Amino acid sequence: IVFSDQNLLTHDDPHTSSVLYRLSRLYTAFAREHDVAYIRELAYTKGIWLHPFQQPGYVVPALRKLHVSTIKPWISTSSNDTSCTNEFDQVWQPLLRLKSRLENELFSIARQEWQHISAQQAFSPDDEGIAIDPEAWHQFIFRRNGKWLPELNNTFPRTVALLHDILDNSPEEYALHLPKGSAQISILRPGATLVPHCGPSNHRIRFHLTLESDGSASITVGDPSDPNNTHYHQPGVVFIFDDSFLHSAQIPFEASYPRVVILIDVWHPALSRADRDSVRKHFLYDPNDTFGWRTTHSPFGPTTLGLAIP
């Protein structure tokens, strides 16, 4: 990849992050890891992305003010996280309260409904191009782009009812009208691998509540060379991570049964209500628009950043 003028790369223009994010996804699809690493290093050096292993398509301006110690891939990785490690981590306390509710209230209900499911037709295979075998990763979607899908939610009625109450009706409004926000069951079959990928924006934080796993399925978030960034799923345990960081997942062929998690996106807790409105405006979010995936980005115009792709 060649940039005719690197001075055009600036975090002041939100299109810059979008272009680099999409280029990174393109090169990932063609296994051009060297080019992906180059983009990531360049964007971090220029201050476009806030961490060497974080590469969102949109960086919320308000989150650029966070202390550097708060910008990290993992927020919680065990069932006994009850406090944060330093004064800057206090921003995460609301999410630890949510984590407790998911483990104590949602787990038993969701697992019971999962174990009684009989119809598989509503489960969709990978449509994001990140599973090495698309048929080994299936999803059952409750919510997409911040909007509930009522035609699918009758299969898990108690799970969806509780999620709706927790995410939208709580005082924190954890996920109310959240652009690019999902809630779904994610199933990885034995032998499945999700290649390293990143979420589209750093305005959301992702939860994984494990419903089923024999302990062999893993997820890595952040620098894959750091063993502290890889954790193994255990039933009833919630992981909290920033999915705008590089992350991947795998389950060995020898696993006794699939890895099943409920995936839940919520607002980044450092965002004020005014910040949330700014994010909705950026993504042209309309809660009444069932399509709702449009953004203000038009990154591949003829003069965008003066780049040439070999």
Salt bridges, closest charged atoms under 4 A:
ASP12 OD1 - HIS11 ND1 3.46
ASP13 OD1 - HIS15 ND1 3.11
ASP35 OD2 - ARG32 NE 2.87
ASP89 OD2 - LYS72 NZ 2.96
GLU103 OE2 - LYS99 NZ 3.13
GLU105 OE2 - ARG101 NE 2.96
GLU135 OE1 - HIS138 NE2 3.69
ASP168 OD2 - ARG143 NH1 3.08
ASP168 OD2 - HIS164 NE2 3.84
GLU173 OE1 - ARG273 NH2 3.27
ASP243 OD2 - ARG204 NH2 2.64
ASP243 OD2 - ARG206 NH1 3.45
ASP265 OD2 - ARG204 NH1 3.60
ASP265 OD1 - ARG206 NE 2.71
ASP277 OD1 - ARG280 NH1 2.71
ASP289 OD2 - ARG294 NH2 3.04
